[in-house]
Amino acid sequence: MTTAPHPLAGSKLSTPEFVAMTAYLMALNALAIDVMLPALSEIGHALNAPTENDAQNIVLYYMYGFGISQLFWGPITDRFGRKPVLTLVLIMYVITSLGCTLSQDFNSLLTWRILLGIASGGTRVIAVSVVRDLFVGRGMARIMSMVMTVFMVIPILAPMFGEFILHLFNTWQSIFGVLAGGGAIMLVWSFFRLPETRPAEMRTPINVRAVTSAYLTVFRTRDALGYMLASGVIFGSLMAYISSSEQIFNDVFNAGELFTLCFAGIALSMSVATFTNSTLVEKLGQRLISHTALIGFIVFAVALVLVTKIWGPNLISFMILFSLVFMNFGFMGPNFNSMAMEPLGKIAGTASAMLGFASTTVAAMIGGAIAGQYNGSIIPVLMGFVILGVVSLIIVFVTERFTLFGRGQDEAAE
């Protein structure tokens, strides 16, 4: 009996370094969001944002550029390979981060944020694509869970790091300088260590017909389309929380000094769940875990709404229940990703682009609409979570042909 070679056999990378590098690529996106959360209000005031809620656009505009650009980066990386495109987008990441430091008014900052999001979109597409190039099935889900576990350290530490940078340099521009430095490190690391995972014979041409055909394939693939839509909807709640988190902890709980610790605690719950998923997914399968987590998300969100309505906002009960709500993302995210990508290996870049678009641009639009309902009370935001959870569950239920928890398709494909 022969054993298939390890996917990284013959390359410079070990599996731990591959996981770390892929996680770092995805973390550049999280860093561009979370490191500046403690400074949103300060940036808004410094650049004369029209209203307090408009400071949320510093996050949302970035996400629009990040999500939409992936529709273009997918076909480009399928055509030219992963490594040359990655080099290009990392150079763009450094330049646009530095551009943010030069902003003299709110609109110019938003422009640079869109451009930074466009650069980050390429890093996200390539990160998922290289994993799909090398791994499939539950093996891919395991690797993605390991990647997401490392990646989730960023939301835990980034706001604290951002607050430290603010205190150290006493200027919000320094935060964007940190982003430029992070991009430069990744540029050097990937240039010398990452192998090309898209061989020349696998590359697809860029023309309207080929690109249209690839995207139509995504739309015609039931599991891929369903889980992309479900990701976009449910991750809208994550975007709503990120966009309004500083206001919630400052205004509702009068706990601005605890913001970074509270944010880290909630992110930690997601990170622990993601790590747990990496140890369980090959035994239990993506469907059983992710469908259970989606139901858990709804149940805990409803509980949080009821507790808040009956007893009013309380920081301790909020942190406990909100951590339980968001813990479920650790069980949904990597599994939704792997199930959406599994049938689309031949067009992994395009498929990754569509998944990224759904889980970022769609999520940002939905999350922005929910965060915009913030009026000094957290009830509108929490009700949005319940609605998004139910809608996502309906999408998954229809995708799985009106069953849940596995229908005989969730098998390892090694």
N, C-alpha and C positions, 0 to 999 in steps of 0.2 A: 504494500500500500504506500503510495507516494504522498508526500505532504506538500501542499502549496507553499511557495516561497512567501516569506513575510512581505507585505506591501512595500516596506521601506528597504528591502534587501538591495545592497549595491549602492545605496546613497550614503551621503555623509551623515545623515540625520539618524539618531536613535528615536524610538517612539516617544520617550519623555521630552526630548528637544522639539520634535515635531508638534506635540501637543502644546508645549509652551509657546512655540512660534505662532501657531495658529490662534491660540488664545490671545496672544499679544496683538495680532492683527485685528481681531474682533474687539479687543480692549481699547484700541485707539478710538473706536467709535464711542464706547462708553465713557472714556476719559474726556472726549470732546463735549459730552453732555454733563456728566456728574461733577467734574472738578470745579465747574463754575457755579453750581447751585447756591453755595453760600453767598455769592456775589451778585446774584440776579438783580436784587433790589438796588444795590449800589450802582451797577452798570446802568440800569434804567434811569436812575436819578442823574447820574453823571452825564448821560447822553440825551437827557430830556425826552424820555419815552412819554407818549401822550397820556397813558393811564398806568396804574400799578399792574393791572392784568396784562398790559402789553409787554411787560418784561418776560412773560411766558414765551413770547415769540422768538426770543434768543435761542430757546430750545426747539421750538416748533419749526422755524424756518430752516434750521440746520437739518431737521428730520425730513423736510420736504425735498431738499437737495439730495440728501442721502438716499431716500427711497426711489425717487424718480430716476436718478442717474443709473441705478442698477439695471434698469431696462436696457440701457446702452452698453454698460460695461460687460454684461453677460455675453452678448454676441461677439464683442471685441476680444474678450479673453478666450472664447472658444475658437476664434480665428487666429490670433497671434500668439497664443500660449499664455500661461499664467505669469511667468517670471518677468518678461519685458513690460507687461501691462502693470504689474505690481510696482516695478521701479518707477514708472511714470506717475502712478497715483500717489506714491509716497512723496515724491518730489513736490507734487501739487499740494499735498497735505501740509508740508513744511511751509511752503510759500503762502498759502492762504491763512495758516495760523498766524504767521507774522503779519499778514495784511490786517487781521483783526486788531492787532495792537496799534495800528495806525488810524483807526476809525475816530473821526471827530464828531460824528453825529449818529443818532440811532439808526437811521436808514442805511448809512454806509456800513455799519456793523452788521446789519441784517443781510446785506449783499455779500459781504465776506463770509458770513455764516452759511449762506446757501452754497457758495463755492467750496467752502470747507466740507460741507455735507456731500457735495458731488465727489470730491476726492475720497472721502471715507467710504462712499458707496462702492468704489472699486475694491477697497481692502476687504469689505464684507463679502462681496461676490467671490473673490479669489480664495478667501479663507474657507468658505463652505465648499467651493469647487475642488480644491486640492484634497479635502477630506473625501469627497465623493469619488474623485479620481482613483483613490487608493483603497477605499473601504466600501462595503455594501452591507445592507441588512442590519441585524442587531450589532454587528461589528462596527458599523458606522454610527449607530446610536450610542454604543459604548464610548467610542472616540469623541463624538460630539458632546457627550455628557462630561468626559474628562476635560475637554476644551472649555465647556461652559462653567465647570467648577473653578478652573483657574481664572476664567474671564470674570466670574462673579466676584472675585476679590476686588476688582476695580470699583464697583459701586459701593463697596464697604469702605474702602480707603480714600477714594477720590475726593469726596466732600471734605473730609478731614485734611487731606493734602491741600485742597484749594484754600481752606481757611488758614492753614499754616503759611501758604504762599502769600496770602493777603496780609497777614500780620508781619511777615518777614520783610516784604517789599512795599507794603502799604499802597499798592496800586493794582487795580483789576487787570491792567494790561499784562502784568507778569504771568497771569494764568495762561494766557494764550502763548506766551513764550515757552512755557512748560510743554504745551502741546507740540510746538515746533521741535523741541528737543526730543520728545518721545517719538515723533515721526522720523527724525534723523537717525535715532538708534535702530529703529526697525528697518530703515533703508539699508544701512550697512550690514546688519545681521542677515537679512533675507538675501541680499546680493551675493554674499559669500557662502551661505549655507543652504539655502532652499534649492532643491533640484526642480527642474521643469517636469511637471506631472502630466502635461498635455502634449504627447508626442506629435510630431508633424503629421503623421498619417491619420491622426484622429481629428485634426483641425477642420473646421467647417467654414465655407466661404461666407463673406459678408456681402449680401445683396438683399434687396427687398424681398425677393421670393424665398430665399433661404431663411432669413430672419423671421418672416411671417409664418413660414412652415413650422419653424421651431416653436414659436409662441403658440401656434394653433395646436401643436402636439401637447403642450402643457395644458391648454384649456380642454382638450379632449380626453385627458387622462384623469379619470374620476378622483382617485385618491389624491393626486397632486393638487388639483384645483380645490378640492374640498378642504384639505388641510392648510392650503395657502390662505383661503378665505377665513377659516376658523382662526388661524394665527393672527391675521390682520385685525379681526374683530376683538379677540380676547386681549391682544397686546395694546389695544386702544386704552384699556384701563390702566396699564402700566404707564403709558405716555401721559394720561390724565394726572396720575399721581406725581410723576416726575415734574411735570409742568407747574403744578400747584403746591408741591410739597413745602416749599419755603413759606408760602403764605399760610398754609394750614398750621404748621407748627408755631409760626410767629403770632398769627391772629387768633386762632381758635384756642390753642392751648397755652399761649403766652410762654412758649418754651424755646424761643429763638436760640438761647445759649446752649440748648441741648439738641439742636437740629442735626448736627453732624452725627452725634451718637445715636439718635433715633433712626436716622436714615440708614446708618450702618447696621443697626440691629435688624431692620426689615430686610436689607440686602443679605445679611448673614443667613436669615431663614431660607431665602431662595438658594443661596450657595450650598447650604447643607443638603437641601432637597435635591439639587442637581448632582452632588456627589453621591448621594444615596441612590439616585436613579442609575448612575453609571455602574453600581454594584448589583443592581436588581434587574436591569433591563434584559440581559441575555437569558435570565431565568424566567421572567414573567412576561416579557414581550412589551412592545411599545403601546399597543392598544389598551391592554388591561390597566397599565399604569396611568397613561395620559387621560383616559376616559374617566377613571376614578378621580383623578386630580381635578378635572373640569367640574365634576359634580361637587367635589369638596370646595372648590372656589366659590361656587354659587351658594352653598350652604353657609359657609363662614361669612360671606358678604351679606347675606340676609340677616344672619345673627348680629353682625355689626350694626346694620341699619336699625334693627329692633332695639338693641342695647342703647344706642345713641338717642333714639327717639324717646325711650322710656326714662332713662336716667340722665340724659344730656351728655355732652362731650366730656370724656375723662381720659387723660393721657395714658393711664395704666391699662384700662380696658381696651382702649384703641390700639395700643402697641401689641397687646396679646392677640387680639382678634385679627388685626391688620397683618401681623406677621403670619398668622395661619392662612389668611387669604392669599398672600403673595408667595408663601411657601409652595403653593401648587404650581406656580410658574416653572419652578425647577423640575417638575415632573412633566409638564406639558411642552415647554420650549424645545428641548433636544429631540423629543419623540415626534412632535408634529413636524419638525424639520426633516428628520430621517424618513418618515413615512411619505412626505411630499416629494423628497428627492429620490427615493428608492427606484421608481420605475423610469427615471429620466437620465440614466447614466450617460447616454450618447450625447446629450445636450446639457451637461451638468452646469455649464456656465450660464446658459439661458435660463435653466430651471432655477438656479440659485438667484438669478436676477429677479425673476418673477416672485419667488418666495420672499426675497428681501423687500421688494416693492410692496407686497401685501402686508408684511409684518412691520413695515416702517411708515411708508407714506399713508397707506390706509389707516394704520394705527394712529399716526400723528393727526390726521384729519379728524378721526373719531375722538381721540384723546383731547385734542384742542377744543373741540366742541363741548366736551364734558367739563374740562378745566375752566372754560369760559363761563360756565354756569356758577362758578364759585362766587358766593355773595356774603362771605363771612361765616357761612354754615357749611359743614361737610356733608350734610344730607344729600344735596343734589349730586355731588361727586360719587357718593356711595351708591345711590340709586342707579347711577350710570353703570357702576360695576355689576350690579345684579342683572341689569338688562343685557349688557354685553356678554355676561356668562351664559345666560339663557339662549341668546341668539347663536353663540358659538356652539353650544350643545346641540341645538337644532341642526346646524350645518353639519356637524360630525355625525349625527344620527342619520341624516339623509345620505351623506357620503358613504356610510357603512351599510347602506341598504336597510335602514331601519332596525339595526341591531347595534349593540355596544359591547365593549370589552374583548373583542377578537372574534373573527369569523373564519379562522382557518388559513388566513393569509399571512399571519404574523410569524413567519418562520425565518430562521437564520439562513442567509444566502452567502456562504463563505466561498 
